[in-house]
Amino acid sequence: KFAMVAPDVQIDDGKGTILISSEEGETEANNHRKLSDFGIRNGTRLQADDFLQDYTLLINVLHSEDLEKDVEFEVVGDAPEKVGPKPAEPTPRNITNGSDDGAQPSTSTGKRK
């Protein structure tokens, strides 16, 4: 629903409880647990980050008894369009003196006194 490629989802409570990790196997034990098992209920906020797309969502969980039959959840609000992967980082230049002004190291051969 949120067009995320590699999401990390945590409870936005300052404790950093991770529900979903983009690292394979890290949160696999959570797959069959219910949100209520983590203390998530009406009014809880979740933070979802997708580092690959430089994309973060804050999700407010709201309980409702008014969903249609066989509907488990509903996304309400402005869901973003598919964002896509981050653009590639620019290739670093080989700069020897820390500036990009074309200056070259000194080659003087003068004698010291």
PECORJO-V240796 format. One record per residue. N is the residue number from 1. RES is the residue in three letters. PHI is phi in whole degrees, -180 to 180 (none if undefined). PSI is psi in radians with two decimals (* if undefined). NEAR is the number of other C-alpha atoms within 12 Angstrom. Layout:
# PECORJO-V240796
N/RES/PHI/PSI/NEAR + N/RES/PHI/PSI/NEAR
This chain:
# PECORJO-V240796
1/LYS/none/-0.49/14 + 2/PHE/-107/0.10/26 + 3/ALA/57/0.64/21 + 4/MET/-91/2.50/27 + 5/VAL/-94/-0.87/23 + 6/ALA/-137/1.31/23 + 7/PRO/-78/2.61/28 + 8/ASP/-121/2.17/31 + 9/VAL/-123/2.26/29 + 10/GLN/-135/2.76/31 + 11/ILE/-74/2.28/30 + 12/ASP/-86/1.19/24 + 13/ASP/-126/0.13/17 + 14/GLY/85/-0.16/11 + 15/LYS/-92/-0.38/11 + 16/GLY/78/0.50/18 + 17/THR/-68/2.02/22 + 18/ILE/-91/2.18/27 + 19/LEU/-95/-0.73/34 + 20/ILE/-133/2.32/30 + 21/SER/-122/2.52/26 + 22/SER/-76/-0.21/22 + 23/GLU/-80/2.11/16 + 24/GLU/-56/2.25/12 + 25/GLY/83/-0.21/12 + 26/GLU/-64/-0.66/14 + 27/THR/-123/0.41/20 + 28/GLU/-57/-0.57/15 + 29/ALA/-65/-0.32/14 + 30/ASN/-83/-0.25/20 + 31/ASN/-56/-0.58/14 + 32/HIS/-104/0.12/13 + 33/ARG/-89/2.67/15 + 34/LYS/-90/2.75/13 + 35/LEU/-58/-0.64/23 + 36/SER/-63/-0.44/16 + 37/ASP/-63/-0.40/12 + 38/PHE/-101/0.11/20 + 39/GLY/81/0.25/19 + 40/ILE/-83/2.23/24 + 41/ARG/-149/-2.99/18 + 42/ASN/-52/2.20/16 + 43/GLY/96/-0.16/16 + 44/THR/-70/2.50/21 + 45/ARG/-109/2.42/24 + 46/LEU/-117/2.57/33 + 47/GLN/-115/2.17/27 + 48/ALA/-117/2.16/32 + 49/ASP/-118/2.43/29 + 50/ASP/-125/1.64/29 + 51/PHE/-59/-0.63/22 + 52/LEU/-63/-0.47/20 + 53/GLN/-111/0.04/24 + 54/ASP/52/1.05/20 + 55/TYR/-142/2.16/27 + 56/THR/-130/2.41/25 + 57/LEU/-124/2.48/27 + 58/LEU/-105/2.19/23 + 59/ILE/-114/2.16/26 + 60/ASN/-97/2.14/21 + 61/VAL/-90/2.15/23 + 62/LEU/-124/2.23/20 + 63/HIS/-81/2.45/18 + 64/SER/-144/2.43/15 + 65/GLU/-98/-0.02/12 + 66/ASP/-99/0.36/12 + 67/LEU/-79/2.65/13 + 68/GLU/-66/2.81/10 + 69/LYS/-56/2.41/8 + 70/ASP/66/0.22/8 + 71/VAL/-101/2.08/11 + 72/GLU/-88/-0.56/12 + 73/PHE/-154/2.87/16 + 74/GLU/-139/2.38/20 + 75/VAL/-96/2.13/18 + 76/VAL/-121/2.33/13 + 77/GLY/124/-2.94/12 + 78/ASP/-91/1.66/11 + 79/ALA/-78/2.30/18 + 80/PRO/-70/2.74/16 + 81/GLU/-70/2.88/12 + 82/LYS/-58/2.23/15 + 83/VAL/-85/-0.77/19 + 84/GLY/90/2.87/19 + 85/PRO/-69/2.76/17 + 86/LYS/-62/2.58/14 + 87/PRO/-67/2.67/11 + 88/ALA/-63/2.53/10 + 89/GLU/-68/2.51/8 + 90/PRO/-63/2.57/7 + 91/THR/-70/2.23/7 + 92/PRO/-67/2.52/9 + 93/ARG/-88/2.67/12 + 94/ASN/-86/1.67/10 + 95/ILE/-114/2.14/13 + 96/THR/-90/-0.44/14 + 97/ASN/-114/0.21/13 + 98/GLY/86/0.04/12 + 99/SER/-130/2.89/12 + 100/ASP/-113/0.52/12 + 101/ASP/-94/0.10/10 + 102/GLY/85/-0.03/12 + 103/ALA/-65/2.51/12 + 104/GLN/-110/2.75/13 + 105/PRO/-62/2.65/12 + 106/SER/-64/2.47/9 + 107/THR/-124/0.33/7 + 108/SER/-66/2.61/8 + 109/THR/-121/0.38/6 + 110/GLY/-61/2.63/7 + 111/LYS/-85/2.54/5 + 112/ARG/-86/2.54/5 + 113/LYS/-101/*/3
